């Protein structure tokens, strides 16, 4: 009997990661690097589909991957319509159309579902999934209110990472995720999301995708509104330039010229007081948002989870922990592997342990 396998597709700005899992065990991993000059040929992210698909197919051929044994192709999720239920979704024509249109915006994650569908159709026995896309929306209605009816908060955050570490924490402590009240602060390569998890739902979270919340490695975080309006109407910047400033060229990158946390930590080790100051400022803001998330849970919090590679650096971990430790115990997950998270979701789905949802 052929062992069923899971194929992972994980598109990022200038790379596409692919992997194969047999159950929960990884047996193949490849990061395909896309040259800047190649990506520059395309007018939009969606125009990259064929180019990225060809790159993936080349790796499949070059590595003599047996596609007969692959049962699921699962991808990093994109900006589709808000999903009221977390979990696994079967990729269908409606989802593909929404990913191409960018119903909530266009991002590299939109390529995931499209590529997964095309790859699955080329395999003899596979179907395509998304798992805990960034648009999982379990917010309480109160959290959507902003202060003006023209503006409404929405849920776009690291749903895959947050749900994965929350469930992993619960399982490792012989508890049920749906019974817990958790704060999860995840620091990714771009943004930072701080979510309040109540009985299996993320009832409040900052809108990390657009740069809201604490500033991070590359995002500005929430800015003084008056000054932001002034900059927008200064005539010095286009809308695209301001969006890039907020989501890609802000945070530590704007202050220190780099978002590489390893390089920044080395600068601190070498006595760079400016680097130390801004990293501490980032930690300060994250701690403030953890405090706000605690308020969303009425300060009845079982555990605060700190997640992301930056927590390999004790200085940063200890600074945040010191500021929030009186609220609840702290758990740290330095190694957060999105590929593992996608594979786990897909494995549980094909085992029938979790429901496969239909996208409408």
N, C-alpha and C positions, 0 to 999 in steps of 0.2 A: 504493500500500500504506500502511495506517495504521500510524504508529509506535506501538509498545506503550509504555504508561506505567505508572508505579508510584504508587499513592496511599498516603500515610503517615498513620497515626493515632497521636498521642502524647499521651495523657491525663496531666495533672499535677493537683496539688491543687486549684487554682482556675482552670486553663486547659485547653484542649484544642488542641494544635497539629495542623494538617493541612498536607500539602504534596503536590505532584505532581512526580515526576521523569520525565524522558525519558532513559532510560539512567541515567547518573550526573549528569545536569545538571538542576538544580532549575528548574522553570518556573512554580511557584505556591507561595506560602507564606502561611499565615494563622494567627494566634494568636487563638483564641476565648476571651474572658475571661468567666468565670462569676462573677456577683455573689455575695457572701457570703450575702445574704438569700435568694437562689434556692437555693443549696446547703443552707442551713439547713432547708429544707422536707423534706429526705430523711432518713430514719432511718438509712440505711446507704449506703455508697459504691455498692453494687450497685444500689440503688434509683435511682441517677442515670442509668442506661442510656438510657431513653427521652428524658430531658431533653437529654443530650449528643448523642444521635443526631439529634434535631430540630435542634439548633444546627448540626451538621455538614451536614445536608441543606439547611438554609437557605443556607449558604455555597455549596454545590454549585449550587443554583438561581440565587442572586444573581450568581454569577460565570460562569454559563452554561458550566459544565465539561462537556466531552464525555465521558460515561462509557463510550462504546463503545470508546474507545482504551485504557482501563485494564485491564491484564491481572492485576495483583496489588494487593491491599490488605494492607499489612504494618504491624504494630503493635508498640509497646513492650510487652515481655513482662510477664507477671504471676506470681503465686505459685502455680504449678501443682506437680505432683510433681517431685522432683529429676530432672534430665536428665543422663544419663551421657555424652551427646555434645553438644558445642556445635554451633551451626549453625541452619539454617532448619527450622521445623516447620509442617506443614499444620494449620490449625485444624480440629478435628473435634468431634463431639458430646461425646466424653469430655472433651476439653479445656474446652469451654464449661461443662460441668457442674462440673468442678473449679475453674474460675475463679469461678463463682457461689458455690460452697460455701466457697471459700477454704481449700483443703486444707493450705496452709502459712501462711495468714493472709489478711487482706483489706487491699488497698492500691489506690490509684488505677491502678496498673499492671494490675490484674485487669480493668479496663474495656477495656484495649487489644484483647485477643483477641476479646472479645464484640462490641465495636463493629466491628472489622475483619470479622468474620463477617457481621454484619447488613448492613454497607455492601456487601461483596462480593456478597451474595445479591441486592442491589438493582441491581447493575450487570450488563449483559448477558454479559460475557465474563471475569469476574474470579474469582480464588480468594484465600483469606485465609491469611496466614502470620504466625507469630511468628519473630523472629530473635534468637538468643543471649539468651533470657530471663534474668532475675536469678537463676533457680534452676539454672543450669548447674552441675553437680556432678562435678568431676574430681578431687576430693580424694584424696590417699593416705590409707589407713586409719589410719596413725599420727596424722594430724592431727585425726582425729575424737575422739580420747581427751581427756577434760577433767580427770580426777582423781576422778570419781565416776560409777558406772554409771547413775545416774538422769539424768545430763546427757551430751549428745552434741553435738559441734559439727556444724553443717551449713553448706552453701554457699549463701548468699544475698548477692550482691554486684553490682557494676557490670559484669556479664559483657559486655554489649554494648560499653561504652566500652573496657574492658580488652582485649578481643579485637581490636577495631577498631584501636586505636593500636599494638598489638603487631604485627599483620599489616602495618599501614601502615609502621611502622618497618622491618620486615624487607624489604618490597618496595623501599623507598627506598634501602636499602643492598645491594640485589641478593642478598638472603639468603632462606632459607626459614624461616618462622616455626617449623616443626616441628623445625628443627635448632638452635634457640637456647635459651639459658637467660636469662630476663629477669625483672626486678622491675618491676612496674607499680604506681605509686602514683597513684590517681585521686581527686581532690577534687571532689565534686559539689556541687550546691546544698544537699544535706542531709548526707550521710555521706561518709566517706573509706574507700576499700578499698585494701589493699596486697596484691597477689597475686604469688606465685612461679610463674612460667611455665617449665615444663620440657618441651621437645620437643613443644610444641603443646598442653599440658595445664596448667591452673591447679591445681597440686598442693597449694597451701596459700593461704588467704586469710582475713582477719578477717571476722567476721559483721557487716558494716557496717549491714545493714538494721535490726537490733535495737539498734544503738548500740555494738556491740563494736569494739575496736580503738582507734586514736587518736581523741581528740575532734576535732570538726570544726566547721563553721559552725553546725549546729543539733543535732548529736548529742553526747551526753556522753562517748562512748567507754567503755571498760571502767572500772568504778568499784571502789573498795575494797569487797570483798564484805560485810564485817562492818557497815560503815556503811549499805550499801544495804539489808541485812536490817533494820537498826534503823529506817530510814525507812519501809520497807514495813509494819512492824508498829506504827508510831507512832500510828496511828489518825487522822493528819492528812490522809492522801491516799487516794483510791480507786485501784484497780488502773489504771483508765483514765487517771487523772491522773499516775500514776508513769510509765506507758508514754509519755504525751505529754511528760513531763519529760525522759525519756531520749532520745526519737527526734525531737522537734520543738522543744523549748524548752531544750535543753542547749547545750553548746559555746560558741562566741563569742556566740551570742544571749543565753545566760544571763549571761555575764560582762559584755557590753558593751551589751546591750539591742537589738542588731541583728545580723542575719546577712548584711547587705548588704556584701560585701567592698569595693565601691567607696567606700561611706560610711566604712567602717573605715579604709581606706587614706588617705582624705582627712583623717581625724582624726589619723592618725599624722603625715602631712605637716604638720599644723597644730600638732604638738608634744604630742599626747596620749600620754603615757608609759604610761598604763594599757592603752590599745589596743595599743601596741607590745609590751608585756610579754606579753599573752595571745596575740597572733598568733605571737610567738616561741615561746611555750609549745606552741602547736599544731604549729608546725614541728618542735620538739624531739621531740614524741611521734611524729610521722610518720616522722622519721629513725630513731627507735628501732624502729619496726615494719618499716622497710626493712631494718634490720640483722637483725631476726629472720627476715625472708624470705630474706635472704642465707644465713643459717644453714641454712634449709630446702634451699637449693641447694648446700650444702657450701662456701659462699663461692667457688664457681666460677660467676661471673656474667658474661655477655657485656655487658649494658647495663642501666642503671637508667633507666626511663622515668617522667618526671613529667608528669602529665596533668591539665588543668583550667584554667578561666579565671583562677584565682587566680595562676597562674604568669606572667600578664602583668605582675605586680608584681615587679620585680627583687629587691627587698629580701627577699621571702619565698623566691624561687627560689634566691638566693645563699646564704641561711642553710641551707637543707636540703642544697644541693649541697656546701657546705663540709664538712658533717658526714659525707657518704657518698661523697665523690669518690674516696677511696683504694681503695674496693672495686671499682669498675668505671666505665667511661665513662657520661656522663649525656646523655640525649636529652630535650628538653622539647617538649611539644605543648600550647600554650596554648589553641588553638581546637579543641575536641572537639565535633563536631556529631553528635548522636544521629540526626538525620534522615538525614544522609549515610550513617551506619553502617547504618541500616535499609535505605535504598535500595540500597546496595552489596550487601548480603546478598541482597536480593530479585532484583537484576539478575543476579547470579552464578547464582542458583537457576534463573531462567527461561532463562538461557543454557545451562544444563546443566553449568556448571563446578563447582558444588557440589551435594551430595545434598540432596534434600528428605526430611526424616525424618517418620515416622509417630509420633504421640503415642499411648501405650497406657496 
